[in-house]
Amino acid sequence: MKNIVTVQDAVTAFADFMEPTAAELDAIEQEAPLIAAEVDLLDAQIIMLDRTPTEVDARRIRRARHRVLAARRDLTNRTAGTSLPGGAA
């Protein structure tokens, strides 16, 4: 019988390097409204999977899509003035 050896040392050896940087956390925080809007849209779409869509369901989907578009627009407008590191555009 072979012994099973843990690979914890190999996995956790790079744990310090795998943490998100402050810039990455800031980017996630800026995208949070868009992420929330996309989750709401997905929830509305999932609700409609197992039943016949009603007018209320259609409105819910339409409103969720509009919230996603508005969140994307706002995020794009906020990040339009910022430059990416390394001079990339």
C-alpha positions in Angstrom: 0.0 0.0 0.0 1.3 3.4 -0.9 1.3 6.3 1.6 -0.5 9.4 0.5 1.7 12.4 1.1 0.2 15.9 1.5 1.3 18.5 -0.9 0.5 21.4 1.5 4.1 22.7 1.4 4.1 22.9 -2.3 0.6 24.5 -2.5 1.1 27.0 0.3 4.6 28.0 -0.7 3.2 30.5 -3.1 0.3 31.7 -1.0 1.8 35.1 -0.4 2.1 35.7 -4.1 -1.5 34.6 -4.8 -3.2 37.3 -2.8 -4.8 40.1 -4.8 -3.0 43.4 -4.8 -4.6 46.6 -3.6 -5.1 47.7 -7.2 -6.9 44.5 -8.0 -9.1 44.9 -5.0 -9.9 48.5 -6.0 -10.8 47.3 -9.5 -13.1 44.6 -8.1 -14.8 47.3 -5.9 -15.3 49.6 -8.8 -16.9 46.7 -10.8 -19.2 45.6 -7.8 -22.3 47.5 -9.1 -22.0 45.8 -12.5 -21.4 42.4 -10.9 -24.5 42.9 -8.7 -26.6 44.0 -11.8 -25.5 40.9 -13.7 -26.3 38.6 -10.8 -29.8 40.2 -10.7 -30.3 39.6 -14.4 -29.1 36.0 -14.1 -31.5 35.5 -11.2 -34.4 36.8 -13.3 -33.4 34.5 -16.2 -33.2 31.5 -13.9 -36.7 32.2 -12.5 -38.1 32.0 -16.0 -36.5 28.6 -16.8 -39.1 26.4 -15.2 -42.3 28.2 -16.1 -44.1 30.0 -18.8 -43.0 33.7 -18.8 -45.6 36.2 -17.8 -45.7 39.9 -18.5 -44.2 40.5 -15.1 -41.3 38.2 -15.9 -40.7 40.0 -19.1 -40.6 43.3 -17.3 -38.2 41.9 -14.7 -35.8 40.8 -17.4 -36.1 44.1 -19.2 -35.4 46.1 -16.1 -32.5 43.8 -15.1 -31.0 44.3 -18.6 -31.4 48.0 -18.3 -29.6 48.0 -14.9 -26.7 46.0 -16.4 -26.4 48.4 -19.3 -26.5 51.4 -17.0 -23.9 49.8 -14.7 -21.7 49.1 -17.7 -22.1 52.7 -18.9 -21.3 54.1 -15.5 -18.2 51.9 -15.1 -17.0 52.8 -18.6 -17.5 56.5 -17.9 -15.6 56.2 -14.6 -12.7 54.3 -16.0 -12.4 56.3 -19.3 -10.0 58.8 -17.8 -7.8 56.3 -16.1 -4.8 54.7 -17.9 -3.7 51.2 -17.7 -0.2 50.3 -16.3 2.5 50.0 -18.9 1.0 52.6 -21.2 -1.5 50.2 -22.7 -4.8 51.8 -23.8 
